[in-house]
Amino acid sequence: MDRRTAHISALLAAGAVVSSLALALPSAATGAGPQPQPQSRQTTALSWRSCATKAYPRLECSQVRVPLDHARPDGRKITIALSRVRHTDTAYQGPLLVNPGGPGASGLNLAGLVAASLPARVAAQYDVIGFDPRGVGASTPSLTCKPGHFTPVRPDPVPRTAEEESAQLARAEAFAGECARKYPDLLPHMSTVNAAKDMDLVRAALGARQISYFGYSYGTYLGAVYARQFPNRVRRAVLDSVVNPEGIWYEDNLGQDPAFDSRHKAFAAWVARHDATYRLGTDPAGIEAAWYAMREALREAPAGGKVGPAELEDTFLPGGYYNGYWPQLAKAFAAFVLRGQTQPLLDAYKVLGAVDSKGDNSYSVYTAVECHDAPWPRSWPTWRVDNTAVHAKAPFFTWSNAWYNAPCAYWSVPSLAPVDVANTALPAVLLFQATDDAATPYEGAVAMHRKLRGSRLIVERGGGNHGITLSGNACLDKHLTDYLATGLVPPDAPGDTPDAYCAAKPEPEPRPSAAESATADSAGTDGAGRALHGLLALGIPGPGT
């Protein structure tokens, strides 16, 4: 459920780097017991070259060859693209592998962002390693099943007739068919389990006995699967915005829909609180009704021939991941409703909703992994009944999410059984979760906390963003940096109770003037949050990001 809008990463390439955070010990923390010893520096066979950007001048790139089929290690090889920001401190703690989610998101730039965002003295102790999982981006082969699948204007996601439903099913079946036609040899080997096995070959190529790991969104599940297969290889692990391991993947997708609807209502309530700026009224229900009226108008006459109901939902969905987009979305919303202006909406779609060739690749990998990872209903009436029931209570996103995943009903490769990620052999794993996160609802973090014995759960109370560390919340980042620096974790609370709480960041302020809005929309008033979410937005919608 991760719709990738890869163009947003241009914000990072343009130099939107998060400032370093001050290291401070959390007031209620305790040691995690005996700590793994620092990693020794080992010469590796990897050949690194500079792939520096303006934002990340120390970034290096390489690649490692891995088996397509891990059951045949001497068979056909594929490549995994790597990036690195190298350690500079003598107190070297080994590699820190980072992943932004998806499945299908590129992780190469994330290495630069994490290294730039951590306190300098912590980042200096790690080789921060990014990677493009198999099939993604610079890894080869790179999967793109059906270029232009998201070209506007697409059909309205909400089917009103049997003919409209049939048209959507035909699109989903055609996408699955193209994947099967173009990649019959690759699809049987696209899975989270195989991505985790690739990670261990990356570890070996780095010459490391153990790795530390930092994953967002779907990356939390990838990390848990890696830890299940290679528990003795895990030195430290951070999981931010946690996938529910008990709902892989059909149930997790259904569980997102009410949560995104709630975030959409939160957006309407925010607009109502800022009526002095947006002039859409002070009643959240009335504002939400105006949004659905806008949706209906765009069904009749898509804005600029590009933004119909499907594209409108694509544009506003990122606001469910990150409230830093709310001012731009509210400006476009108000311009359409009050003045009939479509250009602000087209601008917002270009920045937040449009899918380019990188997004086509990301979606292809998303379907290849999730459709294979676990069983999906093969009978469409099951989908129809389930999504109709959810849509009745949560209309904002339900059917868009259903059609996004519908190729799995026609997937050519038989599904695997989900991995039981329960683990009693790990050091303390640190989990971060916002209470109102829509992409990975709170219950998933509790379930993962329960499965990883000795893990610690840090909760952002009242927060609704997806991806909450290294995003400007000093309390959360204290826990993160202390853990990476020394292994320090909060005391273990009883049962499923969170082990520590942090207050959510304040909601964004509106941007009243055109000049202020243009500046904020290009650079972001919240530099830390916008930089991170520029990468995580490569995975929208999805339980992973």
N, C-alpha and C positions, 0 to 999 in steps of 0.2 A: 504494500500500500504506500509506495513511495513515489510520488510523481516528481521527476527530476527536471528542474529548470536550470540547466547548467550555465546559462549565461550570467547568472547572479554571481558566479565566482569571479567575474570581472571586477567586482568591488575589491576583492582581495588582491588581484593582480595590479590594481591601480594604487595599492599601497595602504589599504585599510588594515593596519596592524594594531592589535590590542596592546595597550601599555602593560608593562610589567607590574606585577602585584607585590605588595609588601608581604613578607613572610611573618606570620605571627602564630603562636601556638593557641589552639582552641582552649577555652577556659576549662572545659570538662572533657579532658582527653586522658587516655591512659595508654601504656605500652601494649603492643600486640603480641608480647611474648618474644621468644628468641627470633632475631631477625636474620634473613639470609645474608651471607657475606657479600660484600661488594664484588662485582664481576671483574675478572682479570681481563686485560687488553689482549686480544688474540688477533693475529694476522689472519685476514680472510682472503678468499679467492675472488671476491667481488671487485669489479673495476668501477670506480666512482668517477663521475665527471660533473662539472659545474652545470647546474640548470637554474642558476640564480634568477630571481625576479627583483623588480624594484622593491617589493615588499619584503622579500626573503633573500637577501644577498648571499647568505651562506648555504643555500639549498644545493644539495648534490643529488644526482640520480644514478641509478644502476638498474640491473634486472637479474633475475635468477630463473633458471630453467627448472621446471617441475614436471612430473609425469601427468599426462592427461588423465590416465587411469592409475590411481595409486595402487591398485592390485597388480599392475604390471609396471614396476618401477623402471624397467629397461625399455619400455615401449615409447610411443610417441611423446614428445615433449612440447609443452607450451611455456610461455614466459609470463612472469609476474614482475610488473614495473615497480621499482622502489624509489623512495626519496629519503634523504637524511639531512639532519642538522647535527653535526658532529659535536661530541662533548669537548670541553676545553679545561675541565677541572681534573686534578690528579686523583680526586676521590670519585673515581668512575663507578657508576652503579649499573652499567650495562645498557642494553637497548630497551627503549620504550616504544612499542608498536602502537600506532594510533589508527583508529578507523571511524569515519563519520556516519556510517549507517548505510541504509539502502533497503535491501541489497541493490547494488548497482552504482553507488557513489564512489567517485575517485577520492583516494586518500592522500594523493601526492602533496597538495597544498596544505593539508591539515598538519603535516609535520612542521612546516614553517610557522603556521599559526600557533601551534602548541608551544613550540620552542620560544617564540616571541612573546607569548602570553604568560608563561610561567615566570616566577621570579628568576632573575638571571643566574643566581647562585644555585638554584635547583635545576634549571634547564642545562646548566654547564656540566652536570654530573651524568647526563644521559646522552646516548645517541638516540635522538628522536627519529623514528622510522615510520614513514608513511608508505602505503602500498595501494596499488590498484588490484583488487581481487580478480581472480580468473574471469576473463571475458570483458573486463571493464577498461575503458579508456586506453591508456598506453600499454596495457598488457596485451599479449597476442596469443591467439586471435581475439579480436574485439567483436562482440556480438551486436549486430543491428538487424533485427528481423524484418522490419517493415518501415523504411524511412517515410516520414510524413504521416504517420498514424494519427498524430495530434494536430494536423493542419486544420485551421479554422475554415469554415464554421462547421463544427461537428453537430450531430443530432442532440436535441434536448435530452439530458440524461434521464429525466422522469418520463417513462413511457405512458402515453395516454391511450394508445390503441394497441391491438395485437400487431398491427403492421409496424408501428414504431418499435415495439419490443423485438420483432423479427429482424428489423434493420440493425439494431444494436447487437443482436446475437450473431448476425452475419459478419459484422466487423470483428467481433471477438474471435469467431471461428477462423476468419481469414488471417488474423494475426497469428494465432496458434499454428495454422497451416504453413505460413511462411517461415516461422521458426523451425518447424519440422523439416521443411524442404531444404532450407539453407544450411542447417546445422545438425544433421542426423547423427554425426559422430560426436558432437560436443554436448548436446542436451543431456545424455545419460550421465554426464560427469559434472553437471552444474548443480552444486548443492552446498549448503553451509558446512556439512561434514568435510567435503573436499576442500573448501576454502580454508578450513581450520588446519587440515593436513598440509596445505600449501604454506600456511603460517609457520608450521614447525620446520619445514625445509628452509624458510627464510631465516629462522633462528639458527639452524645449522650452518647456513651459508655465512651468517654473521660471526660465526665462531663462538657463540654464546651458550653457556650451559643452561641458563634460564633467561626468560624475558619478563619484563613488566608490560602491562597492557592497559590501554585507555580507549574505551569505545563508547560512542554515543548511539542511542536509538537501536536500530538493528544490530549495530556493532556490539551491543550488550549481549545479545543472543550468540553472536559469533564468538565473543570472548568466553561465554559460558560453555559453549560446545568445545572450544579449544581446551578449556580447563578440564572438562570431562574426559577428553581423550589423552591429555598430557598433563596431569595434575602436578607432577614433579618438575615440570618445566616452568611453572608460574612462580615468579618472585613476588610481584605485587599486581593487583588488578583493580581498575576503576571502571565502573559501569554507570553511565549517566543517561537518565531517561530510559527506563528499563522495560524491555519487552516482557510480556507475560508468557513464561515458558509453558504454561498449561493450555494455551489457546492457539498453538501454531497450526496453520495460519488463518483458517477460515473464521474461527471464533474470534480471534484477535481483531480481524477486520470488522466484523459486525460490532464488536465492542467499541471501536473508534467512533462509530456514527453518532451515538448520543453525546459522546464527549465533545466532538467537534460542533455539534449543534449547540451545546452549552457555551462553548467559546464564542460562537457567532452571536449568541444572546448577550454575552459579556461585552462584545464589541458594540452592539446596539446600546447597551446601558452606558458605555463610555461616551458614545456620541451624544446621548441624551444629557449627560453631565456637562458636556461642552457645547450646549446649545448656543452660547454666545458666539462661538466660532463657526459652527456648522449650520445653524438655523434650521435644523430638522425636527425641532420639538424636544420636549423634556420627558416624553413617555416612551420608554424602551420598546414596548409592544407596538406602538405606532411607528417607530423607526424601523423595526423589523418588518412590519407590513409594507412600509415604503420600499424596503429592499426587495421584497418579493414582487411588488408591483414593477420595480425596475427590471427584475428578471423576466417578467411576463412581457414587458415592452420590448426587451431585446430578443425574445423569442419571435416576435412579429417582425422586428426590424433590427438585425444585428448592427451594433455600432461600428461604423467604418467598414462594414462587410467582414469584420473579423471577430467581434465579441458578441456571441449569442449566450444562451444560458450555460452551456458547458464551459465556455471560456470565462464567463463571469465567475463561476464557482472556482475555476482554476486560479483566478486572480485573487479572490478573497480567501481561499483556503490557507495561504501562507500566514494570514492574520491569526489563524487558529494555532499555528506553531509559535508565533512570535509577535507580541503586541507592539513591538517597535514599528511594525508596518501599519498600525492602525491610523496614524495621522494621514499618510498618503492615501490609504483606502477611503477614509472618511472624506477627504477633499474631492476625490473622484466621484464618490457617491453623491455628495451634496451638489456638485456641479451638474450632474445628470438630472437629479430630481428637481432642483430649484431653477435651473437655467437651460435645461435640455442640452447641455454641452457634453460631447462625447470624447473630445480629445484627452482630457485628464484620465478617463477610463481606459482609452487606448494606450496612454503612456504607462498606466499602472499594469495593464496586461503585458506590455512589452517587457517590463522589468520583473514582474512577479509570476506571470502565468504562461507566457509563451514557451514552447519547447523547441529547442534546436537539435542539431545532429547529436550533440553530447547527451541531450535528454532522451533521444531515440535509443541510443546505446544503453543508457541507464535503465530505461523501461524494459528493454529486451533482457537484460541481465536479471532485473527484478522478477519478471515472469519466469525466466528459466530456473531461478533458484527457488522461489516460493512455490511454484506449481509442482516442483519435484520434491521439495523438502518434506511434504506431509500430504495426507489425503484431502481432496476437495470433493464436494458433491459432483457427481457426473450427470445427475438428473437436473435439468434446468428448473422444473417446478419447485424443487427444494429451495433454490436461490430465490425464486419469485415469492414464495410464501414468506421466507425469512426477511427479505428486504422490504416487502410490502408492509410487514408488521413493524419493522423498525422505522421505516419512512413515515408512518402515521404519527409517530411521536418525535421524530428527528428528521425533518425534511431537508435540512440544509445540504447535506453531503452524502446521504445514504446511497442513492442510485449512482452517483458519480463513482463512489468507491466500489460498488458492485460491478460496474462495467469495466473499471480499471483492472479488476481481478478476474473477470469473466473468461479470459483465455484459458484459465486453469480448468474450466469445465470441459475443454476440448484438447487438453495437453496430450502430446503423443507419447510421452515417457511415463511409465507407471510411477506412482508416488511412493516415496519412502515412508518409514515410520518416524515420527518426531523423536528427537533425542531427549532422553531424560537427563537433564543437566544437574540433578542432585549430586552433591559433592561433599565429602567429609575430609578430603585430603589436602585442602588448600590453606595457605595463609589467609589472614583476614582480608576479605575483599570489601572494597568501599563502594556502596551504592548511593547514587544521588537521584532524587525524584521530587518533582513539583506536585502538589496535591491535585491541581486542576489541569495537568498536562492532558491534551486530547489525543495526541498520536500514540502515546504509550500510557494509558490510564494508570492511576495510582495503584490499583489492585495488583498490577503486574509486578511492581517493585516489591510489594509485600510477598508475593508468591516466590519471587527469585530469592529474596532475603531468607525465606523459610528453607529453600532448597540448598543454599550455600552455607553450610554450618560455619559459624564464627564470623559471618559477614556483618558489616555495620551499615545501617540505613540512615542516611542524612536526608531530611525532608525540608523542602522549601514550602513553608506553610502559606497557603493562599496564592502561590505562584501558578501561572498557567502556561508558561513557556516550555518549549521542548528543547532540551540542551541547555543546562543551567549553570554549569561550571565554566570558568573562563569567559563569562558573559557579564561581568561587572558586579556580581554579588560577593562582597568582600568576605562575608561569613562563610559561604560555601567554599570560596577559594582558599580560605585558611585551612579548612579541613583537607582539601585536595593537596595543597602544597606541603603541609606537614606530613601527610601520608607518603607522598613521593620522596620527601627529603629524608625521613627517618623511619617510616613505617608506623607512625603514631596514629591511633584510631580512638574514637570516643569509647567510654565504658559500654559494656554490653548490656542493653536493657532487656528485661524479661519478655519472652514470647515474641509476638509480631510487632511489639511497640517499637517505633523509630528510636534510634540510639542518639540522635541529636536533631535539633530543629534550627532552621534559619528563617528569618522573616523574608518575605518576597520583596523584590525591588519595587519602588513606586511605579505606578502606571505612567505611560508616556504623556507628555504635555502636547496639546494641539499646536499646530503651526499656522498661525492666523494669516500671515501675509504670503503673497506669491513668491517674493524673493526669499523669505525664510524657508518656505516649503521646498523651493527648488534646491537650496543649499542643503537642507536636511535630507532630502530624498537622494541626493547624490553621495553625500558623505556620511550621513547618519548622525543624529544627535547622541545616540548611544553607540559610540564606536566599538566598544567591546562586544556588545550583543549583536550589532549588525554584521561585524566581521565574521563571527562564528556562524550566525544563521544564514549568511551568504553561502557558506558551505553546506550546512545542514539542509537548506532549502533545495539542494540537489536531490533530495529524496522526499518529494511530496506527491501524493499522500503516502503514508506508510506507517507500519508499526515500528519501523525501524528508521530513518533519516535520516 
